[in-house]
Amino acid sequence: MTPLEMKKQITSLLDSLTDTKLAVILDFTQYLAERDTASDWLTTQMQSKAYQDWTSEENDVYDEGFTE
């Protein structure tokens, strides 16, 4: 099924749902959109120079202080 066909089928199904179920669908789609955004943000943060410096072997000396 192509993306266009999926969108048409989803639209058709949405037309038959109650207001309560539409609210659930809205909440779920917002969750999916935010999850992707959060994942992109985390990936970007982990690729930053500051994060790379923080997790580098040079900073492993600080780990020793927290093991005691």
N, CA, C, O and CB atoms as a CASP TS submission, in Angstrom:
PFRMAT TS
TARGET T0000
AUTHOR 0000-0000-0000
METHOD Language model
MODEL 1
PARENT N/A
ATOM      1  N   MET     1       0.842  -1.168   0.000  1.00  0.00           N
ATOM      2  CA  MET     1       0.000   0.000   0.000  1.00  0.00           C
ATOM      3  C   MET     1       0.895   1.242   0.000  1.00  0.00           C
ATOM      4  O   MET     1       1.830   1.352   0.794  1.00  0.00           O
ATOM      5  CB  MET     1      -0.963  -0.008   1.219  1.00  0.00           C
ATOM      6  N   THR     2       0.600   2.137  -0.873  1.00  0.00           N
ATOM      7  CA  THR     2       1.395   3.360  -0.985  1.00  0.00           C
ATOM      8  C   THR     2       1.013   4.332   0.143  1.00  0.00           C
ATOM      9  O   THR     2      -0.052   4.205   0.747  1.00  0.00           O
ATOM     10  CB  THR     2       1.186   4.027  -2.381  1.00  0.00           C
ATOM     11  N   PRO     3       1.884   5.291   0.415  1.00  0.00           N
ATOM     12  CA  PRO     3       1.542   6.295   1.442  1.00  0.00           C
ATOM     13  C   PRO     3       0.236   7.036   1.124  1.00  0.00           C
ATOM     14  O   PRO     3      -0.551   7.328   2.024  1.00  0.00           O
ATOM     15  CB  PRO     3       2.683   7.309   1.581  1.00  0.00           C
ATOM     16  N   LEU     4       0.016   7.332  -0.138  1.00  0.00           N
ATOM     17  CA  LEU     4      -1.214   8.030  -0.515  1.00  0.00           C
ATOM     18  C   LEU     4      -2.441   7.165  -0.239  1.00  0.00           C
ATOM     19  O   LEU     4      -3.456   7.662   0.248  1.00  0.00           O
ATOM     20  CB  LEU     4      -1.172   8.428  -1.997  1.00  0.00           C
ATOM     21  N   GLU     5      -2.351   5.891  -0.546  1.00  0.00           N
ATOM     22  CA  GLU     5      -3.457   4.975  -0.278  1.00  0.00           C
ATOM     23  C   GLU     5      -3.706   4.850   1.229  1.00  0.00           C
ATOM     24  O   GLU     5      -4.853   4.782   1.672  1.00  0.00           O
ATOM     25  CB  GLU     5      -3.165   3.589  -0.888  1.00  0.00           C
ATOM     26  N   MET     6      -2.625   4.822   2.005  1.00  0.00           N
ATOM     27  CA  MET     6      -2.772   4.747   3.459  1.00  0.00           C
ATOM     28  C   MET     6      -3.469   5.993   3.987  1.00  0.00           C
ATOM     29  O   MET     6      -4.349   5.898   4.843  1.00  0.00           O
ATOM     30  CB  MET     6      -1.399   4.575   4.138  1.00  0.00           C
ATOM     31  N   LYS     7      -3.080   7.168   3.479  1.00  0.00           N
ATOM     32  CA  LYS     7      -3.715   8.409   3.929  1.00  0.00           C
ATOM     33  C   LYS     7      -5.199   8.426   3.600  1.00  0.00           C
ATOM     34  O   LYS     7      -6.016   8.866   4.409  1.00  0.00           O
ATOM     35  CB  LYS     7      -3.031   9.616   3.295  1.00  0.00           C
ATOM     36  N   LYS     8      -5.544   7.944   2.408  1.00  0.00           N
ATOM     37  CA  LYS     8      -6.958   7.894   2.025  1.00  0.00           C
ATOM     38  C   LYS     8      -7.736   6.945   2.926  1.00  0.00           C
ATOM     39  O   LYS     8      -8.859   7.253   3.325  1.00  0.00           O
ATOM     40  CB  LYS     8      -7.103   7.462   0.561  1.00  0.00           C
ATOM     41  N   GLN     9      -7.155   5.804   3.248  1.00  0.00           N
ATOM     42  CA  GLN     9      -7.828   4.838   4.107  1.00  0.00           C
ATOM     43  C   GLN     9      -7.982   5.390   5.527  1.00  0.00           C
ATOM     44  O   GLN     9      -9.027   5.224   6.155  1.00  0.00           O
ATOM     45  CB  GLN     9      -7.050   3.510   4.130  1.00  0.00           C
ATOM     46  N   ILE    10      -6.948   6.037   6.017  1.00  0.00           N
ATOM     47  CA  ILE    10      -7.015   6.638   7.355  1.00  0.00           C
ATOM     48  C   ILE    10      -8.112   7.704   7.392  1.00  0.00           C
ATOM     49  O   ILE    10      -8.906   7.749   8.332  1.00  0.00           O
ATOM     50  CB  ILE    10      -5.642   7.257   7.751  1.00  0.00           C
ATOM     51  N   THR    11      -8.153   8.556   6.375  1.00  0.00           N
ATOM     52  CA  THR    11      -9.166   9.604   6.318  1.00  0.00           C
ATOM     53  C   THR    11     -10.564   9.007   6.299  1.00  0.00           C
ATOM     54  O   THR    11     -11.471   9.510   6.962  1.00  0.00           O
ATOM     55  CB  THR    11      -8.953  10.486   5.090  1.00  0.00           C
ATOM     56  N   SER    12     -10.734   7.947   5.545  1.00  0.00           N
ATOM     57  CA  SER    12     -12.031   7.279   5.477  1.00  0.00           C
ATOM     58  C   SER    12     -12.429   6.711   6.837  1.00  0.00           C
ATOM     59  O   SER    12     -13.582   6.829   7.253  1.00  0.00           O
ATOM     60  CB  SER    12     -12.000   6.163   4.430  1.00  0.00           C
ATOM     61  N   LEU    13     -11.488   6.108   7.511  1.00  0.00           N
ATOM     62  CA  LEU    13     -11.777   5.546   8.832  1.00  0.00           C
ATOM     63  C   LEU    13     -12.057   6.641   9.864  1.00  0.00           C
ATOM     64  O   LEU    13     -12.916   6.474  10.730  1.00  0.00           O
ATOM     65  CB  LEU    13     -10.608   4.676   9.301  1.00  0.00           C
ATOM     66  N   LEU    14     -11.339   7.752   9.773  1.00  0.00           N
ATOM     67  CA  LEU    14     -11.553   8.855  10.711  1.00  0.00           C
ATOM     68  C   LEU    14     -12.968   9.414  10.622  1.00  0.00           C
ATOM     69  O   LEU    14     -13.545   9.828  11.627  1.00  0.00           O
ATOM     70  CB  LEU    14     -10.546   9.964  10.452  1.00  0.00           C
ATOM     71  N   ASP    15     -13.515   9.421   9.423  1.00  0.00           N
ATOM     72  CA  ASP    15     -14.869   9.944   9.227  1.00  0.00           C
ATOM     73  C   ASP    15     -15.921   9.154   9.995  1.00  0.00           C
ATOM     74  O   ASP    15     -16.999   9.676  10.278  1.00  0.00           O
ATOM     75  CB  ASP    15     -15.214   9.942   7.755  1.00  0.00           C
ATOM     76  N   SER    16     -15.628   7.919  10.333  1.00  0.00           N
ATOM     77  CA  SER    16     -16.617   7.080  11.012  1.00  0.00           C
ATOM     78  C   SER    16     -16.426   7.023  12.531  1.00  0.00           C
ATOM     79  O   SER    16     -17.204   6.362  13.219  1.00  0.00           O
ATOM     80  CB  SER    16     -16.564   5.684  10.450  1.00  0.00           C
ATOM     81  N   LEU    17     -15.417   7.693  13.061  1.00  0.00           N
ATOM     82  CA  LEU    17     -15.132   7.621  14.492  1.00  0.00           C
ATOM     83  C   LEU    17     -15.921   8.651  15.302  1.00  0.00           C
ATOM     84  O   LEU    17     -16.296   9.712  14.804  1.00  0.00           O
ATOM     85  CB  LEU    17     -13.652   7.815  14.729  1.00  0.00           C
ATOM     86  N   THR    18     -16.154   8.301  16.553  1.00  0.00           N
ATOM     87  CA  THR    18     -16.805   9.241  17.477  1.00  0.00           C
ATOM     88  C   THR    18     -15.810  10.321  17.887  1.00  0.00           C
ATOM     89  O   THR    18     -14.605  10.188  17.671  1.00  0.00           O
ATOM     90  CB  THR    18     -17.356   8.499  18.735  1.00  0.00           C
ATOM     91  N   ASP    19     -16.328  11.385  18.476  1.00  0.00           N
ATOM     92  CA  ASP    19     -15.466  12.475  18.937  1.00  0.00           C
ATOM     93  C   ASP    19     -14.455  11.980  19.968  1.00  0.00           C
ATOM     94  O   ASP    19     -13.305  12.417  19.967  1.00  0.00           O
ATOM     95  CB  ASP    19     -16.310  13.606  19.533  1.00  0.00           C
ATOM     96  N   THR    20     -14.873  11.080  20.838  1.00  0.00           N
ATOM     97  CA  THR    20     -13.975  10.547  21.861  1.00  0.00           C
ATOM     98  C   THR    20     -12.812   9.794  21.224  1.00  0.00           C
ATOM     99  O   THR    20     -11.660   9.960  21.625  1.00  0.00           O
ATOM    100  CB  THR    20     -14.740   9.624  22.819  1.00  0.00           C
ATOM    101  N   LYS    21     -13.121   8.975  20.238  1.00  0.00           N
ATOM    102  CA  LYS    21     -12.068   8.217  19.560  1.00  0.00           C
ATOM    103  C   LYS    21     -11.167   9.129  18.734  1.00  0.00           C
ATOM    104  O   LYS    21      -9.971   8.871  18.607  1.00  0.00           O
ATOM    105  CB  LYS    21     -12.683   7.142  18.664  1.00  0.00           C
ATOM    106  N   LEU    22     -11.733  10.189  18.177  1.00  0.00           N
ATOM    107  CA  LEU    22     -10.914  11.147  17.441  1.00  0.00           C
ATOM    108  C   LEU    22      -9.920  11.833  18.378  1.00  0.00           C
ATOM    109  O   LEU    22      -8.785  12.109  17.990  1.00  0.00           O
ATOM    110  CB  LEU    22     -11.804  12.195  16.744  1.00  0.00           C
ATOM    111  N   ALA    23     -10.346  12.103  19.604  1.00  0.00           N
ATOM    112  CA  ALA    23      -9.449  12.721  20.588  1.00  0.00           C
ATOM    113  C   ALA    23      -8.289  11.770  20.907  1.00  0.00           C
ATOM    114  O   ALA    23      -7.153  12.212  21.084  1.00  0.00           O
ATOM    115  CB  ALA    23     -10.227  13.089  21.889  1.00  0.00           C
ATOM    116  N   VAL    24      -8.571  10.488  20.980  1.00  0.00           N
ATOM    117  CA  VAL    24      -7.515   9.497  21.229  1.00  0.00           C
ATOM    118  C   VAL    24      -6.540   9.457  20.059  1.00  0.00           C
ATOM    119  O   VAL    24      -5.325   9.401  20.251  1.00  0.00           O
ATOM    120  CB  VAL    24      -8.123   8.094  21.467  1.00  0.00           C
ATOM    121  N   ILE    25      -7.080   9.484  18.854  1.00  0.00           N
ATOM    122  CA  ILE    25      -6.236   9.485  17.647  1.00  0.00           C
ATOM    123  C   ILE    25      -5.359  10.732  17.626  1.00  0.00           C
ATOM    124  O   ILE    25      -4.172  10.643  17.313  1.00  0.00           O
ATOM    125  CB  ILE    25      -7.108   9.417  16.361  1.00  0.00           C
ATOM    126  N   LEU    26      -5.916  11.875  17.948  1.00  0.00           N
ATOM    127  CA  LEU    26      -5.143  13.111  17.984  1.00  0.00           C
ATOM    128  C   LEU    26      -4.018  13.011  18.998  1.00  0.00           C
ATOM    129  O   LEU    26      -2.879  13.373  18.703  1.00  0.00           O
ATOM    130  CB  LEU    26      -6.046  14.300  18.313  1.00  0.00           C
ATOM    131  N   ASP    27      -4.329  12.521  20.186  1.00  0.00           N
ATOM    132  CA  ASP    27      -3.315  12.368  21.228  1.00  0.00           C
ATOM    133  C   ASP    27      -2.198  11.433  20.765  1.00  0.00           C
ATOM    134  O   ASP    27      -1.018  11.718  20.974  1.00  0.00           O
ATOM    135  CB  ASP    27      -3.952  11.834  22.524  1.00  0.00           C
ATOM    136  N   PHE    28      -2.567  10.329  20.142  1.00  0.00           N
ATOM    137  CA  PHE    28      -1.573   9.361  19.680  1.00  0.00           C
ATOM    138  C   PHE    28      -0.690   9.936  18.578  1.00  0.00           C
ATOM    139  O   PHE    28       0.524   9.729  18.590  1.00  0.00           O
ATOM    140  CB  PHE    28      -2.262   8.099  19.182  1.00  0.00           C
ATOM    141  N   THR    29      -1.280  10.651  17.631  1.00  0.00           N
ATOM    142  CA  THR    29      -0.469  11.213  16.550  1.00  0.00           C
ATOM    143  C   THR    29       0.468  12.310  17.071  1.00  0.00           C
ATOM    144  O   THR    29       1.584  12.468  16.576  1.00  0.00           O
ATOM    145  CB  THR    29      -1.376  11.776  15.444  1.00  0.00           C
ATOM    146  N   GLN    30       0.005  13.060  18.068  1.00  0.00           N
ATOM    147  CA  GLN    30       0.891  14.053  18.681  1.00  0.00           C
ATOM    148  C   GLN    30       2.053  13.366  19.386  1.00  0.00           C
ATOM    149  O   GLN    30       3.192  13.829  19.319  1.00  0.00           O
ATOM    150  CB  GLN    30       0.113  14.938  19.676  1.00  0.00           C
ATOM    151  N   TYR    31       1.758  12.258  20.061  1.00  0.00           N
ATOM    152  CA  TYR    31       2.810  11.482  20.720  1.00  0.00           C
ATOM    153  C   TYR    31       3.845  11.005  19.695  1.00  0.00           C
ATOM    154  O   TYR    31       5.049  11.120  19.923  1.00  0.00           O
ATOM    155  CB  TYR    31       2.201  10.273  21.472  1.00  0.00           C
ATOM    156  N   LEU    32       3.375  10.478  18.581  1.00  0.00           N
ATOM    157  CA  LEU    32       4.306   9.998  17.550  1.00  0.00           C
ATOM    158  C   LEU    32       5.175  11.126  17.013  1.00  0.00           C
ATOM    159  O   LEU    32       6.377  10.943  16.821  1.00  0.00           O
ATOM    160  CB  LEU    32       3.537   9.346  16.399  1.00  0.00           C
ATOM    161  N   ALA    33       4.587  12.279  16.773  1.00  0.00           N
ATOM    162  CA  ALA    33       5.342  13.420  16.250  1.00  0.00           C
ATOM    163  C   ALA    33       6.372  13.901  17.267  1.00  0.00           C
ATOM    164  O   ALA    33       7.507  14.210  16.904  1.00  0.00           O
ATOM    165  CB  ALA    33       4.391  14.570  15.876  1.00  0.00           C
ATOM    166  N   GLU    34       5.981  13.967  18.540  1.00  0.00           N
ATOM    167  CA  GLU    34       6.902  14.433  19.580  1.00  0.00           C
ATOM    168  C   GLU    34       8.022  13.428  19.817  1.00  0.00           C
ATOM    169  O   GLU    34       9.160  13.814  20.085  1.00  0.00           O
ATOM    170  CB  GLU    34       6.147  14.691  20.886  1.00  0.00           C
ATOM    171  N   ARG    35       7.703  12.151  19.720  1.00  0.00           N
ATOM    172  CA  ARG    35       8.714  11.113  19.924  1.00  0.00           C
ATOM    173  C   ARG    35       9.819  11.238  18.882  1.00  0.00           C
ATOM    174  O   ARG    35      10.998  11.108  19.209  1.00  0.00           O
ATOM    175  CB  ARG    35       8.075   9.711  19.862  1.00  0.00           C
ATOM    176  N   ASP    36       9.452  11.485  17.650  1.00  0.00           N
ATOM    177  CA  ASP    36      10.456  11.663  16.598  1.00  0.00           C
ATOM    178  C   ASP    36      11.298  12.900  16.862  1.00  0.00           C
ATOM    179  O   ASP    36      12.515  12.882  16.674  1.00  0.00           O
ATOM    180  CB  ASP    36       9.785  11.766  15.221  1.00  0.00           C
ATOM    181  N   THR    37      10.655  13.966  17.296  1.00  0.00           N
ATOM    182  CA  THR    37      11.375  15.200  17.597  1.00  0.00           C
ATOM    183  C   THR    37      12.342  14.986  18.753  1.00  0.00           C
ATOM    184  O   THR    37      13.481  15.451  18.705  1.00  0.00           O
ATOM    185  CB  THR    37      10.392  16.334  17.928  1.00  0.00           C
ATOM    186  N   ALA    38      11.897  14.284  19.792  1.00  0.00           N
ATOM    187  CA  ALA    38      12.760  14.021  20.948  1.00  0.00           C
ATOM    188  C   ALA    38      13.940  13.145  20.548  1.00  0.00           C
ATOM    189  O   ALA    38      15.061  13.354  21.014  1.00  0.00           O
ATOM    190  CB  ALA    38      11.961  13.349  22.081  1.00  0.00           C
ATOM    191  N   SER    39      13.692  12.181  19.700  1.00  0.00           N
ATOM    192  CA  SER    39      14.759  11.299  19.239  1.00  0.00           C
ATOM    193  C   SER    39      15.781  12.077  18.413  1.00  0.00           C
ATOM    194  O   SER    39      16.987  11.882  18.566  1.00  0.00           O
ATOM    195  CB  SER    39      14.180  10.138  18.414  1.00  0.00           C
ATOM    196  N   ASP    40      15.301  12.947  17.548  1.00  0.00           N
ATOM    197  CA  ASP    40      16.206  13.781  16.744  1.00  0.00           C
ATOM    198  C   ASP    40      17.040  14.689  17.641  1.00  0.00           C
ATOM    199  O   ASP    40      18.236  14.873  17.413  1.00  0.00           O
ATOM    200  CB  ASP    40      15.408  14.628  15.730  1.00  0.00           C
ATOM    201  N   TRP    41      16.398  15.258  18.667  1.00  0.00           N
ATOM    202  CA  TRP    41      17.095  16.149  19.590  1.00  0.00           C
ATOM    203  C   TRP    41      18.191  15.398  20.336  1.00  0.00           C
ATOM    204  O   TRP    41      19.301  15.907  20.485  1.00  0.00           O
ATOM    205  CB  TRP    41      16.107  16.776  20.586  1.00  0.00           C
ATOM    206  N   LEU    42      17.883  14.184  20.806  1.00  0.00           N
ATOM    207  CA  LEU    42      18.867  13.399  21.542  1.00  0.00           C
ATOM    208  C   LEU    42      20.037  13.017  20.642  1.00  0.00           C
ATOM    209  O   LEU    42      21.190  13.078  21.068  1.00  0.00           O
ATOM    210  CB  LEU    42      18.217  12.142  22.129  1.00  0.00           C
ATOM    211  N   THR    43      19.759  12.632  19.430  1.00  0.00           N
ATOM    212  CA  THR    43      20.819  12.282  18.485  1.00  0.00           C
ATOM    213  C   THR    43      21.721  13.489  18.239  1.00  0.00           C
ATOM    214  O   THR    43      22.946  13.368  18.241  1.00  0.00           O
ATOM    215  CB  THR    43      20.220  11.776  17.152  1.00  0.00           C
ATOM    216  N   THR    44      21.114  14.636  18.030  1.00  0.00           N
ATOM    217  CA  THR    44      21.888  15.858  17.805  1.00  0.00           C
ATOM    218  C   THR    44      22.747  16.180  19.018  1.00  0.00           C
ATOM    219  O   THR    44      23.920  16.526  18.877  1.00  0.00           O
ATOM    220  CB  THR    44      20.959  17.036  17.487  1.00  0.00           C
ATOM    221  N   GLN    45      22.174  16.069  20.196  1.00  0.00           N
ATOM    222  CA  GLN    45      22.914  16.370  21.414  1.00  0.00           C
ATOM    223  C   GLN    45      24.101  15.417  21.582  1.00  0.00           C
ATOM    224  O   GLN    45      25.193  15.851  21.949  1.00  0.00           O
ATOM    225  CB  GLN    45      21.987  16.285  22.635  1.00  0.00           C
ATOM    226  N   MET    46      23.899  14.133  21.318  1.00  0.00           N
ATOM    227  CA  MET    46      24.967  13.149  21.490  1.00  0.00           C
ATOM    228  C   MET    46      26.086  13.323  20.469  1.00  0.00           C
ATOM    229  O   MET    46      27.200  12.846  20.682  1.00  0.00           O
ATOM    230  CB  MET    46      24.400  11.748  21.390  1.00  0.00           C
ATOM    231  N   GLN    47      25.800  13.994  19.377  1.00  0.00           N
ATOM    232  CA  GLN    47      26.819  14.233  18.362  1.00  0.00           C
ATOM    233  C   GLN    47      27.578  15.542  18.600  1.00  0.00           C
ATOM    234  O   GLN    47      28.527  15.851  17.880  1.00  0.00           O
ATOM    235  CB  GLN    47      26.181  14.250  16.984  1.00  0.00           C
ATOM    236  N   SER    48      27.162  16.299  19.599  1.00  0.00           N
ATOM    237  CA  SER    48      27.809  17.583  19.848  1.00  0.00           C
ATOM    238  C   SER    48      29.218  17.395  20.398  1.00  0.00           C
ATOM    239  O   SER    48      29.528  16.371  21.006  1.00  0.00           O
ATOM    240  CB  SER    48      26.976  18.416  20.818  1.00  0.00           C
ATOM    241  N   LYS    49      30.051  18.377  20.180  1.00  0.00           N
ATOM    242  CA  LYS    49      31.430  18.332  20.671  1.00  0.00           C
ATOM    243  C   LYS    49      31.463  18.273  22.192  1.00  0.00           C
ATOM    244  O   LYS    49      32.290  17.565  22.767  1.00  0.00           O
ATOM    245  CB  LYS    49      32.219  19.552  20.173  1.00  0.00           C
ATOM    246  N   ALA    50      30.581  19.001  22.842  1.00  0.00           N
ATOM    247  CA  ALA    50      30.557  19.001  24.310  1.00  0.00           C
ATOM    248  C   ALA    50      30.278  17.598  24.852  1.00  0.00           C
ATOM    249  O   ALA    50      30.921  17.159  25.805  1.00  0.00           O
ATOM    250  CB  ALA    50      29.494  19.990  24.831  1.00  0.00           C
ATOM    251  N   TYR    51      29.325  16.903  24.250  1.00  0.00           N
ATOM    252  CA  TYR    51      29.010  15.543  24.701  1.00  0.00           C
ATOM    253  C   TYR    51      30.179  14.605  24.415  1.00  0.00           C
ATOM    254  O   TYR    51      30.532  13.772  25.250  1.00  0.00           O
ATOM    255  CB  TYR    51      27.726  15.022  24.013  1.00  0.00           C
ATOM    256  N   GLN    52      30.767  14.740  23.253  1.00  0.00           N
ATOM    257  CA  GLN    52      31.909  13.890  22.895  1.00  0.00           C
ATOM    258  C   GLN    52      33.065  14.115  23.865  1.00  0.00           C
ATOM    259  O   GLN    52      33.723  13.163  24.283  1.00  0.00           O
ATOM    260  CB  GLN    52      32.367  14.171  21.446  1.00  0.00           C
ATOM    261  N   ASP    53      33.312  15.375  24.221  1.00  0.00           N
ATOM    262  CA  ASP    53      34.364  15.673  25.205  1.00  0.00           C
ATOM    263  C   ASP    53      34.020  15.065  26.562  1.00  0.00           C
ATOM    264  O   ASP    53      34.883  14.487  27.224  1.00  0.00           O
ATOM    265  CB  ASP    53      34.563  17.199  25.344  1.00  0.00           C
ATOM    266  N   TRP    54      32.787  15.193  26.966  1.00  0.00           N
ATOM    267  CA  TRP    54      32.347  14.711  28.264  1.00  0.00           C
ATOM    268  C   TRP    54      32.495  13.199  28.394  1.00  0.00           C
ATOM    269  O   TRP    54      32.842  12.693  29.462  1.00  0.00           O
ATOM    270  CB  TRP    54      30.909  15.108  28.501  1.00  0.00           C
ATOM    271  N   THR    55      32.231  12.480  27.302  1.00  0.00           N
ATOM    272  CA  THR    55      32.298  11.011  27.337  1.00  0.00           C
ATOM    273  C   THR    55      33.638  10.469  26.860  1.00  0.00           C
ATOM    274  O   THR    55      33.795   9.256  26.718  1.00  0.00           O
ATOM    275  CB  THR    55      31.191  10.422  26.489  1.00  0.00           C
ATOM    276  N   SER    56      34.598  11.339  26.611  1.00  0.00           N
ATOM    277  CA  SER    56      35.899  10.880  26.129  1.00  0.00           C
ATOM    278  C   SER    56      36.684  10.171  27.223  1.00  0.00           C
ATOM    279  O   SER    56      36.390  10.316  28.409  1.00  0.00           O
ATOM    280  CB  SER    56      36.705  12.052  25.591  1.00  0.00           C
ATOM    281  N   GLU    57      37.679   9.407  26.813  1.00  0.00           N
ATOM    282  CA  GLU    57      38.526   8.678  27.756  1.00  0.00           C
ATOM    283  C   GLU    57      39.286   9.627  28.684  1.00  0.00           C
ATOM    284  O   GLU    57      39.604   9.261  29.816  1.00  0.00           O
ATOM    285  CB  GLU    57      39.513   7.791  26.999  1.00  0.00           C
ATOM    286  N   GLU    58      39.576  10.826  28.221  1.00  0.00           N
ATOM    287  CA  GLU    58      40.278  11.803  29.061  1.00  0.00           C
ATOM    288  C   GLU    58      39.485  12.142  30.318  1.00  0.00           C
ATOM    289  O   GLU    58      40.076  12.483  31.342  1.00  0.00           O
ATOM    290  CB  GLU    58      40.556  13.077  28.268  1.00  0.00           C
ATOM    291  N   ASN    59      38.189  12.058  30.259  1.00  0.00           N
ATOM    292  CA  ASN    59      37.347  12.387  31.402  1.00  0.00           C
ATOM    293  C   ASN    59      36.994  11.167  32.250  1.00  0.00           C
ATOM    294  O   ASN    59      36.206  11.283  33.189  1.00  0.00           O
ATOM    295  CB  ASN    59      36.085  13.053  30.927  1.00  0.00           C
ATOM    296  N   ASP    60      37.557  10.006  31.941  1.00  0.00           N
ATOM    297  CA  ASP    60      37.297   8.815  32.737  1.00  0.00           C
ATOM    298  C   ASP    60      37.848   8.940  34.154  1.00  0.00           C
ATOM    299  O   ASP    60      37.422   8.202  35.043  1.00  0.00           O
ATOM    300  CB  ASP    60      37.891   7.601  32.060  1.00  0.00           C
ATOM    301  N   VAL    61      38.774   9.847  34.379  1.00  0.00           N
ATOM    302  CA  VAL    61      39.344  10.019  35.721  1.00  0.00           C
ATOM    303  C   VAL    61      38.246  10.421  36.707  1.00  0.00           C
ATOM    304  O   VAL    61      38.343  10.111  37.894  1.00  0.00           O
ATOM    305  CB  VAL    61      40.475  11.085  35.707  1.00  0.00           C
ATOM    306  N   TYR    62      37.224  11.095  36.237  1.00  0.00           N
ATOM    307  CA  TYR    62      36.137  11.513  37.120  1.00  0.00           C
ATOM    308  C   TYR    62      35.290  10.323  37.559  1.00  0.00           C
ATOM    309  O   TYR    62      34.669  10.377  38.621  1.00  0.00           O
ATOM    310  CB  TYR    62      35.259  12.551  36.426  1.00  0.00           C
ATOM    311  N   ASP    63      35.248   9.266  36.781  1.00  0.00           N
ATOM    312  CA  ASP    63      34.496   8.074  37.133  1.00  0.00           C
ATOM    313  C   ASP    63      35.039   7.438  38.409  1.00  0.00           C
ATOM    314  O   ASP    63      34.280   6.886  39.206  1.00  0.00           O
ATOM    315  CB  ASP    63      34.532   7.070  35.987  1.00  0.00           C
ATOM    316  N   GLU    64      36.333   7.517  38.597  1.00  0.00           N
ATOM    317  CA  GLU    64      36.956   6.901  39.768  1.00  0.00           C
ATOM    318  C   GLU    64      36.434   7.539  41.042  1.00  0.00           C
ATOM    319  O   GLU    64      36.272   6.842  42.044  1.00  0.00           O
ATOM    320  CB  GLU    64      38.485   7.027  39.700  1.00  0.00           C
ATOM    321  N   GLY    65      36.171   8.812  41.041  1.00  0.00           N
ATOM    322  CA  GLY    65      35.687   9.503  42.219  1.00  0.00           C
ATOM    323  C   GLY    65      34.276   9.086  42.632  1.00  0.00           C
ATOM    324  O   GLY    65      33.895   9.225  43.794  1.00  0.00           O
ATOM    325  N   PHE    66      33.525   8.585  41.695  1.00  0.00           N
ATOM    326  CA  PHE    66      32.126   8.203  41.977  1.00  0.00           C
ATOM    327  C   PHE    66      31.967   6.738  42.311  1.00  0.00           C
ATOM    328  O   PHE    66      30.866   6.317  42.665  1.00  0.00           O
ATOM    329  CB  PHE    66      31.252   8.531  40.797  1.00  0.00           C
ATOM    330  N   THR    67      33.021   5.943  42.215  1.00  0.00           N
ATOM    331  CA  THR    67      32.911   4.515  42.493  1.00  0.00           C
ATOM    332  C   THR    67      33.062   4.211  43.981  1.00  0.00           C
ATOM    333  O   THR    67      32.725   3.115  44.428  1.00  0.00           O
ATOM    334  CB  THR    67      33.956   3.748  41.701  1.00  0.00           C
ATOM    335  N   GLU    68      33.557   5.161  44.736  1.00  0.00           N
ATOM    336  CA  GLU    68      33.791   4.913  46.162  1.00  0.00           C
ATOM    337  C   GLU    68      32.565   5.152  47.000  1.00  0.00           C
ATOM    338  O   GLU    68      32.608   4.984  48.219  1.00  0.00           O
ATOM    339  CB  GLU    68      34.906   5.775  46.665  1.00  0.00           C
TER
END
